[in-house]
């Protein structure tokens, strides 16, 4: 985005304080520039907002309904409340729905929102009440690189968008089904190796809840050997082609356990291909 | 394609990129110059050339105009196999675009006339003024993470670091003063030249760092024979490659992208830091440490320099790198050369000088280049054109990529069009014998509807199973030394019947 010129600044009111913000800002950008924290789950810098999770809802005076801060553009004279009781109630409900139906144990950000907004997911079912409806299903393990644990999926659409127009343009996955039965799926729900998937892993890179996860990480977590306190993260450059993607190597006990890419990197904005994301085993292969 | 961009893909194969393109120009292998010259002739006929740019910033236009004159659209179609209407469409869209880039990879450079291919594309950029401005230009996409950096650092037979000519006495003495050593005043051999020198017996000792020529060279049987005949072969690598297996001495190296510190330079000339993320295995050492130790045993004490100290010495000798301190590379996320001082932000695109008033430095030269077909001619005996390349999940001779379990990997195949499958009576998955004038391999067939009849495709990724380079030709460009990996002539024989005679004579176990 180009820096705003003074003539394109407009005045809005954020939590009773008047502020000048660039006219093309979203409410989320305006809040962040003013130092006001708005919670987000589906939003990711650098991608078009999906407006799916509804955790960033804020109250705009004159609007019948709450609006998503991530995608709503500022308007001259807007009066916005980001932490009113109505806003907090909406966010509490969002987190109760999510936390009662989805396994959020690998989503520390979401857990923090559960606590912050006093969500009580047990209201929708617990050991004393009938069990809550959940999205639980068996883990899909159909290849050696990554697994799909859709019991952890909050349908934020980040993976769909990263696979599609926002990054990879492969379109291997989309949302299938309606309402509570909606799930992320390949075409005809085929196994990944039989789908259009090119195994770039950019879906894993953007997944906020661990629903898409490296097989190596999945297995280490399952057998209890995954230990982030013993891991280092080092930024380097991919050893393959001439694009020069940045790789963050996560190393535990002198072995690479996964590779990610920083989203603020100039060259590819955090996106990789199959070789960069998964092709690092040769430095620790037995034959070396 | 997004935001109104147009993409044209010029490739003998209908690749996955071609499926996204507005148009695919499926030209015959090695007819790139004919296509470029036909585009130029059409641009001139339609009056779409950038006259002002040609007048102010170029030279040699008249001779170029004469050279492309015979390449009419019809002649272009005859030489390339691309319909004249498509050549015309690409020529017009390219010339009329406000910004346009020509991007290429080894399909242009792995030919016996590689340099001429590149010059033909540069001619188009000069003709239309699509150079030296943001969003325009000529863009060779590098195939390895530091092939640009290797050249920048002087790993070329005629250059010192920073592309400073080794045969220029003043530049050479600058380095000699800094290094307190004398530098041979004549340029050396490139890789192809080295193999020729081995053949003549002039090169008897070879020290190879991080390359696997025993599997990557075109006409690999010749390469193996020459390597086997050396007095001494030293290989420094992190993997026990086929080349390393042949060596008298193997120096185990650390992985220079995750076990050591340093820099690499990508396709857009961006120098970026690689960092040590883990310890190498006990026996392996940093390339730098190996070289320093080797120097010490040869009687030169270089101390124990860090990667940054070596880089700072480079900055003191190579003006285009002078402004790139490690601190700046870290904070700026890489810098594009040239970057002459520490206040310079780096250079996003080159050749802006061609648009300055008046033009600074020499004018850009149009080159006269003519179409020449590939060396390995198609005949009745060898009727099929074989071209080679990569597949998405694999890399070169596979020594790096074979270690990970790719769900996309299906091993080596001979990819042919379904039409050729019917014509030669070979089914998918049938194992056939593929023979060129140099050698023969046995490989399963795969149909690929993206190939036109008469065109076959293989990779170099699985040399332990299928040694594709037995088929390829080492005919090479005299200027760049690049072999014509992209154009061999082959035939396909069924294994079961009718070919036993030829098999007895020529079959070489794969």
Interface residues (C-beta under 8 A of the other chain):
Chain A: X143 X144 X145 X165 X169 X192 X193 X197 X198 X199 X232 X234 X235 X236 X237 X238 X239 X240 X241 X242 X243 X244 X246 X249 X251 X254 X255 X256 X264 X265 X266 X267 X273 X274 X275 X278 X279 X280 X281 X282 X283 X285 X287 X288
Chain B: X2 X20 X141 X142 X143 X144 X145 X147 X148 X238 X239 X240 X255 X257 X258 X259 X264 X265 X266 X267 X268 X270 X272 X273 X274 X275 X276 X277 X278 X279 X281 X333 X334 X392 X393 X394 X395 X399 X400 X401 X402 X403 X404 X405 X406 X407 X408
